[in-house]
Amino acid sequence: MAYRPDKCLLPSILKERRLSARELSFLTGISETAISDYSHNRRQMTLSTAKTIAEALEIPIDDLYTWKQSSSKMG
């Protein structure tokens, strides 16, 4: 069974931590526009971007999204 990212959880994480997209941008070097796009599910993060954000927020990378099972096989 494969998994795929579903809904980005950045908005709730940032709200909980009282951080703005601007502050996250400063911490990570990722543009505010990109962070907004991820937050509004207009784009999905690359693995390296997700790792960068997760490290900056000190959370597991899996916590950035809800996940859906996909019936397609990977590999």
C-alpha positions in Angstrom: 0.0 0.0 0.0 1.3 3.4 -0.9 0.7 6.7 0.7 0.4 10.2 -0.7 0.2 13.6 1.1 -3.4 15.0 1.3 -4.0 18.2 3.3 -1.2 20.4 4.4 -1.3 21.1 8.1 1.0 24.1 8.1 -1.7 26.6 8.8 -2.8 24.9 12.1 0.9 24.2 13.1 1.8 27.9 12.6 -1.3 29.1 14.4 -0.6 26.8 17.3 2.9 28.0 17.6 2.0 31.7 16.9 4.3 31.9 14.0 3.6 33.7 10.7 4.5 32.6 7.3 7.1 35.4 7.2 8.8 34.1 10.3 8.8 30.5 8.9 10.3 32.0 5.7 13.1 33.7 7.8 13.8 30.4 9.6 13.9 28.2 6.5 15.0 30.5 3.6 11.8 29.3 1.8 9.8 32.2 0.2 6.6 33.4 1.9 4.9 32.8 -1.5 5.9 29.1 -1.5 4.8 28.7 2.2 1.5 30.2 1.3 1.1 27.9 -1.7 1.9 24.9 0.5 -0.5 26.1 3.2 -3.4 26.5 0.8 -2.7 23.2 -1.0 -1.8 24.9 -4.3 1.6 23.1 -4.3 3.0 20.1 -2.6 6.4 20.3 -0.9 9.4 18.4 -2.2 10.9 16.0 0.2 13.8 18.4 0.9 11.5 21.3 1.5 9.3 19.3 3.9 12.4 18.2 5.8 13.7 21.8 6.0 10.3 23.0 7.4 10.0 20.0 9.8 13.4 20.6 11.2 12.8 24.3 11.6 9.5 23.5 13.5 11.1 20.6 15.4 8.4 18.2 14.3 8.4 14.9 12.4 8.1 15.3 8.7 4.9 13.2 8.7 3.1 15.9 10.8 3.2 18.4 7.9 0.3 16.6 6.0 -2.6 14.3 6.5 -2.0 11.2 4.5 -4.1 9.1 2.2 -3.6 5.5 1.3 -3.3 5.0 -2.5 -4.1 1.7 -4.1 -1.4 2.2 -6.8 1.8 0.3 -6.3 5.1 2.2 -6.1 8.5 1.1 -7.3 
